[in-house]
Amino acid sequence: MPKVSVSLAAQLHLEKQLDPKKYRYVVGVDEVGRGSWAGPLCVGAVVYDLKQLVAFMSEPDPAGAARIGQFGRSDYLRVDDSKKLSARVRNSLVEPITALAKDYGLGMVESDEVDEIGMTSSLALGLDRAIRPLQSYLDSAVLMLDGTTNFSRYRDAVTVAKGDAKSFAIATASILAKVARDSLMESESHQYPWYCFEKNKGYPSRVHVSALYAMGPCRIHRRSWSFMGDLPWYADRKQLPRSMAVSGALWLA
């Protein structure tokens, strides 16, 4: 039987490089929805006891005795960058992740907030909201943020390029954030079916762009983004109020 390939994230590629004498906890941080044209930005933050995490995932366990509640080590070997995982796998990892983590938080920043304060400030706001449940851990923690931009206001924060593929903590934050945001966009698709949010999650797919050209934006579109100026009736970049009904809805549906 061929050996199963285990991701760098599941191998704790980055966590094993941290000094447990300096940091008792590690907080993984990642965002989902930065490039979306509609819907919120979602920042996920997950905190782990560093020594417990490394011991659980690293020590030999031939009998399969190491368990967190009902979950064994094998349940965590699929943890990876959320974009590499199917929706089914992402959803199946939520319970194991939350069982192993000390705590987690999700910070949603709505589309009108993104329009008002911009993406950089939205990332900081989303992180502030995500770590509210984690305050008691932060004095003894290092925050590991996916990417190259440090949008944290905390001193012990590091950025990691492609961190969601290298860090267990970051990858799990990415998974929780994506599952939560995808679920929200699927629910929005019931109100705005013509954009097919259940499939594209607010990103500019062909159907989504076609619906924008046919009907214009809805309440959850980011109206400050450049795509608005490309729409035929928004050439002057004037923004309609979010409360304005979308014309042609019944026709396109």
Order of alpha helices (4+ residues) and beta strands (2+ residues): beta-beta-alpha-beta-beta-alpha-beta-alpha-beta-beta-alpha-alpha-alpha-alpha-alpha
